[in-house]
Amino acid sequence: MKKYILLFLLAARLPDLQAQVVLNLQLPPAGLTVKSQLWNLSVVNTANQPMQAQIELSMVSVSNNQTVLTATTRVLDFPKGLKQLHAGEVAPVIYNVLASGYNVDGSPEGFLPVGTFQLCYSLVRVDLETSERVAEECETVVVEPISPPQLVTPSDSEKVELPRPLFNWLPPSPVQLFNNLVYDFNLVEVQSLQTGADAIQQNIPLETESNQTVTNLQYPASLPELDTSKLYAWQITARSGGSEVARSEVWTFRVKKNATDSLRPAPVYYSRMKRETDAAYTVCYGTLYYEYLNEANDRQIPFKVYDLGDAARKELLLDSTLIDLHFGQQLGKLDFSKETILKDKHIYLLELINSRKEHWYLKFQYRKKT
């Protein structure tokens, strides 16, 4: 009989114990991007004795109710009263990545996946024999990329030469956060008294393209040329894993009047460099146009050109072997028309080596200008 009374008293005491511990989340209202920001919180222990406890975190996607990430801190001491926590206080933290559809940085200081998530924290009291959840708190947060897609050309308010322009943009960053990153392109006509943003939201698109894997788009030859008397607006939406992650600004442009076909240069297509020697191939008519993603933020990078015409790969001795860069996507060109060492209709390999010792390649056939 005494044993049943003791069990009853312990069960009756449990709600009181939970009420004696309060967990307060102090997450940033905006700009939540890295794991260390997850541990800004406070614990109020109103019990008469100190306790030891761990904090468990579960990160669940709001869009599909999938658990993306869990984490557990070390065992912490909680004296009576208020204790303020931060990333350094709770370290080391054990993280478990559970969803393969998200690119989650495994390091403690790594970036969080982008999207809308419910964060649930549990305070679990531990002793020599048992563990007990004594407090829990949840909050819905939106993790955004550090920067959305960045429009490049046509630039805002520009008057372009071609009635079928080439649209270029940069990916959201950090690009390594995203899985299966694709883009939606939207081009509309801007009516009188409308802003570009109003036109994007309200008007029927002149051209839309979905699930673009590259960061450029040529205005299709199957559509009528853009009108020199009209104003146009365009925007890019980035999607990762099937979900929208960010939208670019809305830029507007016009087509110059009196542009004639004889003055229009041929469209330029940029070939994307990759880290496999056979990943990309193009034909170079004097000038080689390439696309390279400068994630290492190099200011300058060396390049080499190899002649693949012989059985053995032979490096060419060129006048200049350095390229100036900025961070992010590069739409660059190398003028080989004055390099007499290149032979007509030979196959060559361009190689870039960045500061991370990564090798990027583009194979091309060289054609002399006639």
Solvent accessible surface area in square Angstrom, and as a share of the most:
residue,aa,sasa,rsa
1,M,176,0.78
2,K,175,0.74
3,K,136,0.58
4,Y,149,0.57
5,I,86,0.43
6,L,102,0.51
7,L,99,0.49
8,F,141,0.59
9,L,103,0.51
10,L,101,0.50
11,A,67,0.52
12,A,56,0.43
13,R,114,0.41
14,L,73,0.36
15,P,82,0.52
16,D,83,0.43
17,L,9,0.04
18,Q,77,0.34
19,A,77,0.60
20,Q,60,0.26
21,V,7,0.04
22,V,67,0.38
23,L,8,0.04
24,N,61,0.31
25,L,29,0.15
26,Q,84,0.38
27,L,17,0.08
28,P,35,0.22
29,P,145,0.91
30,A,82,0.64
31,G,52,0.50
32,L,4,0.02
33,T,28,0.17
34,V,35,0.20
35,K,0,0.00
36,S,27,0.18
37,Q,44,0.19
38,L,0,0.00
39,W,2,0.01
40,N,51,0.26
41,L,0,0.00
42,S,3,0.02
43,V,1,0.01
44,V,37,0.21
45,N,1,0.01
46,T,75,0.44
47,A,6,0.05
48,N,132,0.68
49,Q,82,0.36
50,P,94,0.59
51,M,20,0.09
52,Q,93,0.41
53,A,0,0.00
54,Q,43,0.19
55,I,0,0.00
56,E,59,0.27
57,L,4,0.02
58,S,34,0.22
59,M,0,0.00
60,V,28,0.16
61,S,3,0.02
62,V,84,0.48
63,S,89,0.57
64,N,84,0.43
65,N,126,0.65
66,Q,76,0.34
67,T,46,0.27
68,V,0,0.00
69,L,0,0.00
70,T,37,0.21
71,A,2,0.01
72,T,39,0.23
73,T,4,0.02
74,R,101,0.37
75,V,62,0.35
76,L,1,0.01
77,D,84,0.43
78,F,1,0.00
79,P,71,0.45
80,K,127,0.54
81,G,28,0.27
82,L,120,0.60
83,K,40,0.17
84,Q,94,0.42
85,L,2,0.01
86,H,94,0.42
87,A,27,0.21
88,G,57,0.55
89,E,50,0.22
90,V,0,0.00
91,A,49,0.38
92,P,100,0.63
93,V,24,0.14
94,I,117,0.59
95,Y,39,0.15
96,N,75,0.39
97,V,70,0.40
98,L,103,0.51
99,A,2,0.01
100,S,113,0.73
101,G,36,0.34
102,Y,48,0.18
103,N,55,0.28
104,V,24,0.14
105,D,56,0.29
106,G,62,0.59
107,S,50,0.32
108,P,89,0.56
109,E,120,0.54
110,G,3,0.03
111,F,48,0.20
112,L,0,0.00
113,P,1,0.00
114,V,14,0.08
115,G,21,0.20
116,T,53,0.31
117,F,1,0.00
118,Q,75,0.33
119,L,0,0.00
120,C,25,0.15
121,Y,0,0.00
122,S,9,0.06
123,L,0,0.00
124,V,13,0.08
125,R,60,0.22
126,V,30,0.17
127,D,85,0.44
128,L,186,0.92
129,E,160,0.72
130,T,87,0.51
131,S,75,0.48
132,E,41,0.18
133,R,116,0.42
134,V,2,0.01
135,A,15,0.12
136,E,102,0.46
137,E,76,0.34
138,C,53,0.32
139,E,68,0.31
140,T,78,0.45
141,V,13,0.07
142,V,87,0.50
143,V,2,0.01
144,E,110,0.49
145,P,15,0.09
146,I,103,0.52
147,S,29,0.19
148,P,48,0.30
149,P,2,0.01
150,Q,76,0.34
151,L,14,0.07
152,V,52,0.30
153,T,55,0.32
154,P,4,0.03
155,S,45,0.29
156,D,74,0.38
157,S,87,0.56
158,E,64,0.29
159,K,124,0.53
160,V,12,0.07
161,E,96,0.43
162,L,38,0.19
163,P,6,0.04
164,R,66,0.24
165,P,7,0.04
166,L,34,0.17
167,F,1,0.00
168,N,8,0.04
169,W,0,0.00
170,L,38,0.19
171,P,18,0.11
172,P,0,0.00
173,S,24,0.15
174,P,16,0.10
175,V,33,0.19
176,Q,105,0.47
177,L,12,0.06
178,F,13,0.06
179,N,37,0.19
180,N,110,0.57
181,L,31,0.16
182,V,25,0.15
183,Y,5,0.02
184,D,26,0.13
185,F,3,0.01
186,N,34,0.17
187,L,0,0.00
188,V,0,0.00
189,E,35,0.16
190,V,12,0.07
191,Q,93,0.41
192,S,99,0.64
193,L,185,0.92
194,Q,41,0.18
195,T,80,0.46
196,G,12,0.12
197,A,51,0.39
198,D,52,0.27
199,A,0,0.00
200,I,19,0.10
201,Q,148,0.66
202,Q,123,0.55
203,N,32,0.17
204,I,156,0.79
205,P,56,0.35
206,L,76,0.38
207,E,18,0.08
208,T,73,0.43
209,E,54,0.24
210,S,72,0.47
211,N,100,0.51
212,Q,36,0.16
213,T,91,0.53
214,V,56,0.32
215,T,6,0.03
216,N,27,0.14
217,L,22,0.11
218,Q,44,0.19
219,Y,10,0.04
220,P,31,0.20
221,A,88,0.68
222,S,104,0.67
223,L,50,0.25
224,P,105,0.66
225,E,84,0.38
226,L,9,0.05
227,D,58,0.30
228,T,47,0.27
229,S,74,0.48
230,K,78,0.33
231,L,45,0.23
232,Y,5,0.02
233,A,0,0.00
234,W,0,0.00
235,Q,20,0.09
236,I,0,0.00
237,T,13,0.07
238,A,0,0.00
239,R,71,0.26
240,S,18,0.12
241,G,49,0.48
242,G,70,0.67
243,S,53,0.34
244,E,74,0.33
245,V,20,0.11
246,A,13,0.10
247,R,124,0.45
248,S,7,0.04
249,E,120,0.54
250,V,36,0.20
251,W,46,0.16
252,T,23,0.14
253,F,1,0.00
254,R,92,0.33
255,V,3,0.02
256,K,82,0.35
257,K,139,0.59
258,N,140,0.72
259,A,28,0.21
260,T,66,0.38
261,D,105,0.54
262,S,102,0.66
263,L,141,0.70
264,R,63,0.23
265,P,88,0.55
266,A,81,0.63
267,P,67,0.42
268,V,48,0.28
269,Y,135,0.51
270,Y,53,0.20
271,S,22,0.14
272,R,85,0.31
273,M,2,0.01
274,K,83,0.35
275,R,132,0.48
276,E,104,0.47
277,T,55,0.32
278,D,113,0.58
279,A,37,0.29
280,A,19,0.15
281,Y,119,0.45
282,T,30,0.17
283,V,55,0.32
284,C,1,0.01
285,Y,132,0.50
286,G,0,0.00
287,T,23,0.13
288,L,2,0.01
289,Y,64,0.24
290,Y,4,0.01
291,E,10,0.04
292,Y,2,0.01
293,L,46,0.23
294,N,0,0.00
295,E,54,0.24
296,A,23,0.18
297,N,68,0.35
298,D,15,0.08
299,R,164,0.60
300,Q,95,0.42
301,I,1,0.01
302,P,63,0.40
303,F,9,0.04
304,K,73,0.31
305,V,0,0.00
306,Y,24,0.09
307,D,14,0.07
308,L,51,0.25
309,G,49,0.47
310,D,94,0.49
311,A,121,0.94
312,A,73,0.57
313,R,118,0.43
314,K,126,0.53
315,E,76,0.34
316,L,14,0.07
317,L,154,0.77
318,L,24,0.12
319,D,132,0.68
320,S,70,0.45
321,T,59,0.34
322,L,96,0.48
323,I,17,0.09
324,D,110,0.57
325,L,19,0.09
326,H,98,0.44
327,F,103,0.43
328,G,10,0.10
329,Q,5,0.02
330,Q,10,0.04
331,L,50,0.25
332,G,16,0.15
333,K,133,0.56
334,L,20,0.10
335,D,82,0.43
336,F,5,0.02
337,S,49,0.32
338,K,172,0.73
339,E,29,0.13
340,T,133,0.77
341,I,72,0.37
342,L,1,0.01
343,K,110,0.47
344,D,61,0.32
345,K,127,0.54
346,H,57,0.25
347,I,50,0.25
348,Y,0,0.00
349,L,4,0.02
350,L,0,0.00
351,E,6,0.03
352,L,0,0.00
353,I,39,0.20
354,N,9,0.05
355,S,77,0.50
356,R,128,0.47
357,K,158,0.67
358,E,29,0.13
359,H,73,0.33
360,W,32,0.11
361,Y,24,0.09
362,L,0,0.00
363,K,44,0.19
364,F,0,0.00
365,Q,31,0.14
366,Y,7,0.03
367,R,74,0.27
368,K,112,0.47
369,K,135,0.57
370,T,186,1.08
